[in-house]
Amino acid sequence: MNPSSKSEILIVAAEASSSLYAQRILSEFSLQKIDCHFWGVGSKEMENQGLDRLGCSEDMAVVGIKEVMTHYKDIKAVLNKIVERAKQNPPKFALLLDYPEFNLKLAKELKKLNIPVIYYISPQVWAWRTSRIKIIKKYVDKMLVLFPFEKEFYEKNEMDVKFVGHPLLDEIHERFFTHEYLSEQRQKFGLSLTDKVLALMPGSRKSEIEYNLETQIKTAAILKKEDPSLKVMIFVAPTFTVEQFKMFLQNYNISVGYIIVKQEPFEMIHMADVVLTASGTATVMVGLMVKPMVIMYKLNWLTAFIFKFLVGQKIKLFGMINILLGKKVCDEFFQSEATPENLSKSLRVLLYDKAEYQIKSMELKRTHSILGSKGATERVVESLKAYI
């Protein structure tokens, strides 16, 4: 069938977590035999599912003023290409996932063309930059949100909103919580059930690797020196290949003896005992797997300064898992506080204090009940079908 005879749908998933959720949406459309032609921004995996890519998520997933300015021309070129194509061949609707700086500008342009805009995975307007709600109300037709408190927020602001639950719940299998499967998976990497495993998750963007990876490795080196039996795994995000990651690691002359792993996120996380993770969706993933963690995040100094100046007083917590649980369950360190000394001190407690480990684990178990039930992707697709 010629793609032009299908329903055209624009989708923008420019980050690792967004592209994972978008993959599942494409799969669900295929499963339900809904004949559509998807085009826009996404990952290589989405392209393999039939997405006509105008922009690559692996190139567009940048954070920080310096990084955005460096890639501005390329990102702007993608936006212009999308708008031009939408003018020539208007899609039935646009599904925009997260990535607010880009997507809200795009939503404004699409509104001029009378193209319905559905936003899935809300910008964190409920935490900071609440002024954005005016822009969202003006250019977005429907919000599909992951968290119950987001539904309340948008309803108060008189927006069409639906709570669909969190798609990560659909990625979790019962086997991840069995000793048999844990033993089987660890054995593939020469590890046993009795080994103590620290996992490093530095992020899914190149800029995050640049600012977080060295600190995480230095932290692991401190702990490994104290306890040579400690096993260290580095989990590679979907946006990178193992080869790319090995190139990143060549920049640091730090001997730790780590194991590099790239699998589906939950397949990796379940092998860890304790995780040192960059902030973001990764903290929710680790929380769902009930793995005690320490959260850290570093940016270039200018972005960090502006962030602290604009919103530092408004935000008490920055780790998504802590925001979700309503208190600081997991220690978090931002910018200058995220030192190997501070991080290793926090991780040491989780690694060697069994009582504290159990307390954190019990708190993290609440994550499942807060996020609703499985089936988020199906609920998203049901909402989207009304626009086809």
NORGI-V967941 format. One record per pair of residues at least 12 apart in sequence whose C-alpha atoms are under 7 Angstrom apart, sorted by sequence separation. I is the first residue (numbers start at 1). GAP is how many residues later the second one is. D is the distance in Angstrom with one decimal. If there is no record, write none. Layout:
i->I gap->GAP d->D
i->I gap->GAP d->D
//
This chain:
i->39 gap->12 d->5.2
i->40 gap->12 d->6.4
i->41 gap->12 d->5.6
i->151 gap->12 d->5.8
i->38 gap->13 d->5.1
i->39 gap->13 d->4.3
i->40 gap->13 d->5.3
i->41 gap->13 d->5.8
i->42 gap->13 d->6.6
i->43 gap->13 d->5.9
i->319 gap->13 d->6.8
i->38 gap->14 d->6.3
i->39 gap->14 d->5.8
i->40 gap->14 d->5.2
i->41 gap->14 d->4.5
i->42 gap->14 d->5.4
i->43 gap->14 d->5.2
i->40 gap->15 d->6.4
i->41 gap->15 d->5.7
i->42 gap->15 d->4.9
i->43 gap->15 d->6.6
i->60 gap->15 d->6.6
i->148 gap->15 d->6.4
i->41 gap->16 d->6.3
i->147 gap->16 d->6.7
i->200 gap->16 d->6.6
i->275 gap->16 d->6.9
i->279 gap->16 d->5.8
i->143 gap->17 d->6.3
i->144 gap->17 d->5.9
i->145 gap->17 d->6.2
i->146 gap->17 d->6.1
i->269 gap->17 d->6.5
i->274 gap->17 d->5.8
i->275 gap->17 d->6.6
i->276 gap->17 d->5.7
i->277 gap->17 d->6.4
i->278 gap->17 d->5.7
i->279 gap->17 d->6.0
i->142 gap->18 d->5.1
i->143 gap->18 d->4.6
i->144 gap->18 d->5.0
i->145 gap->18 d->4.9
i->146 gap->18 d->5.9
i->147 gap->18 d->6.3
i->273 gap->18 d->6.2
i->274 gap->18 d->5.4
i->275 gap->18 d->4.6
i->276 gap->18 d->5.0
i->277 gap->18 d->5.2
i->278 gap->18 d->5.0
i->279 gap->18 d->5.8
i->141 gap->19 d->6.9
i->142 gap->19 d->5.7
i->143 gap->19 d->6.3
i->144 gap->19 d->6.0
i->145 gap->19 d->6.0
i->146 gap->19 d->4.7
i->270 gap->19 d->6.3
i->274 gap->19 d->5.6
i->275 gap->19 d->6.5
i->276 gap->19 d->6.1
i->277 gap->19 d->6.3
i->278 gap->19 d->5.3
i->144 gap->20 d->6.4
i->146 gap->20 d->4.9
i->242 gap->20 d->6.7
i->119 gap->21 d->6.8
i->93 gap->22 d->5.6
i->94 gap->22 d->6.3
i->95 gap->22 d->6.2
i->96 gap->22 d->6.3
i->97 gap->22 d->6.0
i->98 gap->22 d->6.7
i->118 gap->22 d->6.2
i->137 gap->22 d->6.6
i->19 gap->23 d->5.8
i->23 gap->23 d->5.6
i->55 gap->23 d->5.8
i->92 gap->23 d->6.9
i->93 gap->23 d->4.8
i->94 gap->23 d->4.9
i->95 gap->23 d->5.0
i->96 gap->23 d->4.9
i->97 gap->23 d->4.9
i->98 gap->23 d->5.1
i->100 gap->23 d->5.9
i->117 gap->23 d->5.2
i->118 gap->23 d->5.9
i->119 gap->23 d->6.3
i->120 gap->23 d->6.1
i->121 gap->23 d->6.6
i->122 gap->23 d->6.0
i->19 gap->24 d->6.0
i->54 gap->24 d->6.5
i->93 gap->24 d->5.9
i->94 gap->24 d->6.1
i->95 gap->24 d->5.9
i->96 gap->24 d->6.0
i->97 gap->24 d->5.5
i->98 gap->24 d->5.8
i->117 gap->24 d->5.3
i->118 gap->24 d->4.9
i->119 gap->24 d->4.9
i->120 gap->24 d->4.7
i->121 gap->24 d->5.5
i->234 gap->24 d->6.7
i->295 gap->24 d->6.6
i->95 gap->25 d->6.9
i->98 gap->25 d->5.7
i->116 gap->25 d->6.1
i->117 gap->25 d->6.8
i->118 gap->25 d->6.0
i->119 gap->25 d->6.1
i->120 gap->25 d->6.1
i->121 gap->25 d->6.3
i->233 gap->25 d->5.4
i->234 gap->25 d->6.1
i->235 gap->25 d->6.2
i->236 gap->25 d->6.0
i->83 gap->26 d->6.9
i->232 gap->26 d->4.9
i->233 gap->26 d->4.6
i->234 gap->26 d->4.9
i->235 gap->26 d->5.1
i->236 gap->26 d->4.9
i->9 gap->27 d->6.8
i->11 gap->27 d->6.7
i->14 gap->27 d->6.0
i->79 gap->27 d->6.7
i->126 gap->27 d->6.9
i->232 gap->27 d->6.3
i->233 gap->27 d->5.8
i->234 gap->27 d->6.1
i->235 gap->27 d->6.0
i->7 gap->28 d->6.7
i->8 gap->28 d->5.9
i->9 gap->28 d->6.1
i->10 gap->28 d->5.9
i->11 gap->28 d->6.2
i->12 gap->28 d->5.5
i->13 gap->28 d->5.6
i->14 gap->28 d->5.6
i->111 gap->28 d->5.9
i->233 gap->28 d->6.9
i->6 gap->29 d->6.0
i->7 gap->29 d->4.6
i->8 gap->29 d->5.0
i->9 gap->29 d->4.9
i->10 gap->29 d->5.2
i->11 gap->29 d->5.2
i->12 gap->29 d->4.6
i->13 gap->29 d->4.9
i->6 gap->30 d->5.1
i->7 gap->30 d->6.0
i->8 gap->30 d->6.1
i->9 gap->30 d->6.4
i->10 gap->30 d->5.5
i->11 gap->30 d->6.4
i->12 gap->30 d->6.3
i->6 gap->31 d->5.8
i->108 gap->31 d->5.5
i->329 gap->31 d->6.6
i->107 gap->32 d->5.6
i->224 gap->32 d->6.9
i->107 gap->33 d->6.7
i->197 gap->33 d->6.2
i->198 gap->33 d->6.1
i->199 gap->33 d->5.8
i->200 gap->33 d->6.2
i->201 gap->33 d->6.4
i->204 gap->33 d->5.1
i->235 gap->33 d->6.8
i->3 gap->34 d->5.8
i->196 gap->34 d->5.5
i->197 gap->34 d->4.7
i->198 gap->34 d->5.0
i->199 gap->34 d->4.7
i->200 gap->34 d->4.8
i->201 gap->34 d->5.5
i->203 gap->34 d->6.8
i->287 gap->34 d->6.6
i->329 gap->34 d->6.9
i->196 gap->35 d->6.1
i->197 gap->35 d->5.9
i->198 gap->35 d->6.3
i->199 gap->35 d->5.7
i->200 gap->35 d->6.2
i->204 gap->35 d->6.0
i->221 gap->35 d->5.3
i->295 gap->35 d->6.9
i->195 gap->36 d->6.9
i->199 gap->36 d->6.9
i->220 gap->36 d->7.0
i->283 gap->36 d->6.9
i->284 gap->36 d->6.6
i->294 gap->36 d->5.8
i->295 gap->36 d->6.2
i->296 gap->36 d->5.5
i->297 gap->36 d->6.6
i->298 gap->36 d->6.1
i->299 gap->36 d->6.7
i->283 gap->37 d->6.3
i->284 gap->37 d->5.2
i->293 gap->37 d->6.1
i->294 gap->37 d->5.2
i->295 gap->37 d->4.5
i->296 gap->37 d->4.7
i->297 gap->37 d->5.1
i->298 gap->37 d->4.5
i->214 gap->38 d->6.8
i->283 gap->38 d->5.5
i->294 gap->38 d->6.0
i->295 gap->38 d->6.3
i->296 gap->38 d->5.7
i->297 gap->38 d->6.1
i->280 gap->39 d->6.6
i->281 gap->39 d->6.8
i->279 gap->40 d->5.5
i->280 gap->40 d->6.0
i->297 gap->41 d->7.0
i->15 gap->42 d->5.5
i->40 gap->42 d->6.8
i->296 gap->42 d->6.0
i->325 gap->42 d->7.0
i->14 gap->43 d->4.1
i->13 gap->44 d->6.7
i->14 gap->46 d->6.0
i->15 gap->46 d->5.1
i->14 gap->47 d->5.9
i->294 gap->52 d->7.0
i->294 gap->53 d->6.5
i->292 gap->58 d->6.9
i->292 gap->65 d->6.7
i->292 gap->68 d->5.8
i->292 gap->69 d->6.0
i->291 gap->70 d->6.5
i->290 gap->71 d->5.5
i->199 gap->73 d->5.7
i->198 gap->74 d->5.9
i->290 gap->74 d->5.4
i->197 gap->75 d->5.2
i->198 gap->75 d->6.1
i->199 gap->75 d->6.4
i->200 gap->75 d->6.0
i->201 gap->75 d->6.2
i->202 gap->75 d->5.9
i->203 gap->75 d->5.6
i->290 gap->75 d->5.9
i->197 gap->76 d->5.2
i->198 gap->76 d->5.1
i->199 gap->76 d->4.7
i->200 gap->76 d->5.0
i->201 gap->76 d->4.5
i->202 gap->76 d->5.2
i->274 gap->76 d->6.9
i->196 gap->77 d->6.5
i->197 gap->77 d->6.6
i->198 gap->77 d->5.7
i->199 gap->77 d->6.2
i->200 gap->77 d->6.0
i->201 gap->77 d->6.1
i->274 gap->77 d->6.6
i->287 gap->77 d->5.4
i->18 gap->79 d->6.0
i->288 gap->79 d->6.0
i->18 gap->80 d->7.0
i->287 gap->80 d->6.5
i->288 gap->80 d->6.3
i->10 gap->81 d->6.0
i->9 gap->82 d->4.9
i->8 gap->83 d->4.5
i->9 gap->83 d->5.7
i->10 gap->83 d->6.5
i->11 gap->83 d->5.7
i->12 gap->83 d->6.5
i->13 gap->83 d->6.8
i->8 gap->84 d->5.8
i->9 gap->84 d->5.8
i->10 gap->84 d->4.6
i->11 gap->84 d->4.8
i->12 gap->84 d->5.0
i->13 gap->84 d->5.4
i->7 gap->85 d->6.6
i->9 gap->85 d->6.2
i->10 gap->85 d->6.2
i->11 gap->85 d->5.9
i->12 gap->85 d->6.0
i->14 gap->85 d->6.7
i->186 gap->85 d->6.4
i->212 gap->85 d->6.6
i->212 gap->86 d->6.0
i->211 gap->87 d->5.6
i->211 gap->88 d->6.1
i->182 gap->89 d->6.1
i->172 gap->94 d->6.9
i->176 gap->94 d->6.0
i->219 gap->121 d->4.3
i->223 gap->121 d->6.4
i->218 gap->122 d->5.9
i->219 gap->122 d->6.9
i->222 gap->122 d->6.9
i->215 gap->124 d->6.7
i->216 gap->124 d->7.0
i->219 gap->124 d->6.4
i->215 gap->125 d->5.9
i->219 gap->125 d->5.4
i->62 gap->143 d->6.0
i->61 gap->144 d->5.7
i->63 gap->144 d->6.7
i->62 gap->145 d->6.4
i->21 gap->146 d->6.6
i->58 gap->181 d->5.5
i->128 gap->183 d->6.5
i->16 gap->188 d->6.3
i->127 gap->188 d->6.8
i->170 gap->204 d->5.4
i->166 gap->205 d->5.8
i->169 gap->205 d->5.4
i->170 gap->205 d->6.5
i->165 gap->206 d->5.8
i->165 gap->207 d->5.3
i->165 gap->208 d->6.5
i->167 gap->209 d->5.0
i->166 gap->210 d->5.8
i->167 gap->210 d->6.0
i->165 gap->211 d->5.2
i->164 gap->212 d->5.2
i->164 gap->215 d->5.9
i->164 gap->216 d->6.5
i->16 gap->222 d->6.4
i->16 gap->223 d->6.1
i->147 gap->224 d->6.3
i->64 gap->235 d->6.6
i->64 gap->236 d->6.9
i->65 gap->238 d->5.5
i->64 gap->239 d->5.4
i->17 gap->264 d->6.9
i->93 gap->294 d->6.6
i->92 gap->295 d->6.6
i->92 gap->296 d->6.0
i->28 gap->350 d->6.9
i->25 gap->352 d->6.0
i->24 gap->353 d->6.7
i->25 gap->356 d->6.8
//
